[in-house]
């Protein structure tokens, strides 16, 4: 006897249909948002796709647990992933989607198997048992879509705006440790950004009160890889140091950096120019630039998915709690036989 036996079959069929519609709609919206972000049509390159993905995964997880007929899982998962094929109708991508549908199904069936083998229903344990496979399937489908988008555009130029959110870690670290309020990477100018780094890392008065030695080293290595000789500012006054650094950046990106531009735009442009130079100067990387950029994209999306799994578990537990609260499902206790080894 399973834990689902406490549910009303008639209501479960209704819930099944409701979740089928919700999952289909959420899948279509998710892949539409992802496609728009890849084409540069979305202003939120990461945040909106991230949360739409977690909600999508949470709905799939709840559906796997509450569905009355297990055979419904397979077609609903396929229909949910179908929009990705519609937006990127290439043979290679179709193969990837089909394979990943089976991976996602395995994850959802694992959740269901866990459900029927628990003495007490615990959504955290249930969802965590299979969410990795669901998340990995979504990451691979999105990455495949990204790859075939690049392959279909031979003149593709790397746009670091898609990856600029990673720089937020560096910027937020500097801002927080400089006690500057109401400033973000989206509003900070180049002059302000460089001034924060100089004061926090290289001004002697603040050197011991600001950034740790490890963080200082990270900033130096990052700046050095971008061609910014930031270690030379120690013996300069702040204003002259900022001008020297801006001159170095100007040489790298091929235009004058005034200082009143947004830091995010200049950093994005600097990264783009560095990567383009790397690709253009290496025949192997140039011939495999789509694979190179896709590998970077995959690692970023995979790291975000690791965080997303945490939110998917939370959303799943919250959704399941609402279903119980509004009496769409009921939990009852039942007895079942179990085999034991007699010694």
Secondary structure as UniProt FT lines:
FT   HELIX           3..6
FT   HELIX           9..38
FT   TURN            39..40
FT   TURN            45..46
FT   HELIX           47..66
FT   TURN            70..71
FT   HELIX           72..87
FT   HELIX           91..115
FT   TURN            116..117
FT   HELIX           123..151
FT   TURN            154..155
FT   HELIX           160..166
FT   HELIX           167..177
FT   TURN            178..179
FT   TURN            185..187
FT   HELIX           190..197
FT   HELIX           198..202
FT   HELIX           204..206
FT   TURN            207..209
FT   HELIX           213..225
FT   TURN            226..227
FT   HELIX           230..235
FT   HELIX           238..253
FT   HELIX           263..280
FT   HELIX           283..287
FT   HELIX           289..325
FT   TURN            326..327
//
